[in-house]
């Protein structure tokens, strides 16, 4: 786990006490140098999301991760669930392939 990935995991864990957290560095799927930490998929299951709509959940995560999003993180795919919602879904969709930069060539 790289330093940016660890920061994201630590911040989300401290703020939301998730019952399940899955963070995937998907930078390798994009036109970035090897070892980059710029594209992530984040699954967070937390009781902190109870009574919140998806937009409010995402806004909360964007606020928590504002420093990372202003710096090294170019893209952050969010999947947010309450524990009850997660029991019903229990999966995260695959990310689409990158169509930008040299990946599209």
C-alpha positions in Angstrom: 0.0 0.0 0.0 1.4 3.3 -1.0 1.5 6.5 1.1 -1.5 8.2 -0.5 -3.6 5.0 -0.3 -2.6 4.6 3.4 -3.6 8.2 4.0 -7.0 7.7 2.4 -7.6 4.5 4.4 -6.5 6.1 7.7 -8.7 9.2 7.2 -11.8 7.3 6.3 -11.3 4.8 9.1 -10.8 7.5 11.7 -13.8 9.6 10.6 -16.4 6.9 9.8 -15.4 3.8 11.7 -16.4 1.6 8.7 -17.6 -2.0 9.2 -16.1 -2.7 5.8 -13.5 -0.7 3.8 -12.1 -1.6 0.5 -9.7 0.7 -1.3 -8.3 -0.2 -4.7 -5.5 1.7 -6.5 -6.6 1.6 -10.1 -3.9 3.9 -11.4 -2.4 1.1 -13.5 -5.6 1.1 -15.6 -4.8 4.7 -16.8 -2.2 6.6 -18.7 0.0 7.4 -15.7 3.6 6.4 -14.8 4.1 3.0 -13.1 3.7 3.3 -9.3 1.2 6.2 -9.5 -1.4 6.8 -6.8 -3.9 8.9 -8.8 -7.0 6.8 -9.4 -8.8 4.9 -6.7 -12.0 3.0 -6.0 -13.3 3.3 -2.5 -16.0 1.1 -0.9 -17.1 2.3 2.5 -19.8 0.5 4.6 -20.6 2.5 7.7 -23.4 3.2 10.2 -22.4 6.9 9.8 -24.3 6.9 6.5 -27.7 6.0 8.1 -30.3 8.4 7.0 -28.1 10.1 4.4 -28.6 10.1 0.7 -25.8 9.1 -1.7 -25.0 12.7 -2.5 -24.5 13.6 1.2 -22.3 10.6 1.7 -20.1 11.5 -1.2 -19.9 15.1 -0.1 -18.7 13.9 3.3 -16.0 11.8 1.8 -14.9 14.6 -0.6 -14.6 17.0 2.4 -12.6 14.4 4.4 -10.3 13.8 1.4 -10.1 17.3 0.1 -6.3 17.5 0.5 -5.7 14.3 -1.4 -8.2 15.3 -4.1 -6.5 18.7 -4.5 -3.1 17.0 -4.9 -2.2 13.5 -6.1 -5.6 12.0 -6.5 -7.1 12.6 -9.9 -10.1 10.3 -9.7 -12.0 8.7 -6.8 -14.9 6.3 -7.5 -17.1 6.1 -4.4 -19.4 3.2 -3.3 -21.1 4.0 0.0 -23.5 1.8 1.9 -25.0 1.3 5.3 -24.5 -2.2 6.8 -28.0 -3.1 5.8 -27.6 -1.9 2.2 -24.3 -3.8 2.0 -25.9 -7.0 3.1 -28.4 -6.6 0.2 -25.7 -5.7 -2.4 -22.4 -7.2 -1.2 -20.6 -6.3 -4.4 -18.9 -3.4 -6.1 -19.2 -2.9 -9.9 -16.0 -3.1 -12.0 -14.5 0.2 -13.1 -14.7 1.0 -16.8 -11.6 0.9 -18.9 -9.7 4.2 -19.4 -10.3 5.8 -22.7 -8.0 8.8 -22.3 -4.3 9.3 -23.1 -2.2 6.5 -24.6 -4.5 3.8 -23.3 -7.0 4.7 -26.1 -4.3 4.5 -28.8 
